[in-house]
Structure formats: structure tokens, C-alpha cells
Amino acid sequence: MSIQGPVHLRWRASGAAPETETFPDLDAAFDAVEERWETLQHQAPQILDSRKILLISTEQLKAAMVEEEDAG
């Protein structure tokens, strides 16, 4: 996953407005999702490119985390 950034992780912690965090590249954003998956899995996380176009949907992230659990 070598998409250059910045890329944005977006999720809904509470309320109507989503929260975002910016990372230098896709790998860093995906690593953050893995580290915080216990919390983020219930908050509709998405990864967006520098123009805020969807790169990885919530469903894709869920599938990737399941694959990680199965492999580990």
C-alpha cells in the first residue's frame, strides 16, 4: 500500500461531525487503524486521500482486520 499522502483517517466518535487525523501515507494510516481497532470498529472508520476521496471503506477495513486476526 504505497499511496503517498497525506491521507486522512475519518471516524465518528460522537455527535454529527466526524473526527479526522492526517498521516503522511496510507501505511501510517492503516497502522493507526490496526492499533486502535478495538475502539474504531464501532465508529465507522474510513481512509481518504489528500482530496478527501474515499480510499478504504469501513467494510474494507473490517475485512482487513478479520484477515489480520485470522493470520495472527
N, C-alpha and C positions, 0 to 999 in steps of 0.2 A: 504494500500500500504506500506508494511513494508520491502521493499527491502533495504538491507544495502548498504552503499556506499563505496567509493564515487561514485556518479553518476554525469553525465555531461549534462548540457543543451547546445545545439548547435543551432545556428541560423545564417542566412546570412543577416547582416545589410547592407553591401555594398561591392562590389568587389567580387572576386572569392573565397577567403579564408573565411571559416566560423569562427565565433567567438564562444568561449566556456566559460562556467563558471562551476565551480565544487561545488557540495553540499555534505554534509555528508550523506544524504539518499534521497530516492525517494520523500518522503513527502516534504522536504525542496525545492527540485527542482520544484515539482508541484506547491507549494505555490508561488514560484517566477514567474512561468508562469502565474498563476492567477493574480498576482499583475501587471504584465507588458503586459497583453494580448492585450491591445489596440495597442501597438507597435509591439509585437511579432507575432501577427496573420498574418502579411504581410511579415514575414521574415523566413518562413519555419522552425519553431522551432521543435526540436526533443530532446528526453531524452534518454541518452545512459548509459549503465552500466560501471563499472570500467574498463572493457576491451574495451570499446567504441563500444559495440554491441547494436544495437537499442532496446530500451525497449518500448518507446511510440512514434509513428509516428506523423507527422504533422496532418494527418487526424484524428487520435485518440484524439489528443489534441483539435482540433476544435470541435469534437463531445462532448468532456467533457465540454468545455466552454459553448456550447449551452445548455447542460443539466443543468449546474450551473445557467445560466441566466433564464431558464425555472423554476427551483426550487426556485429561489430567487425572 
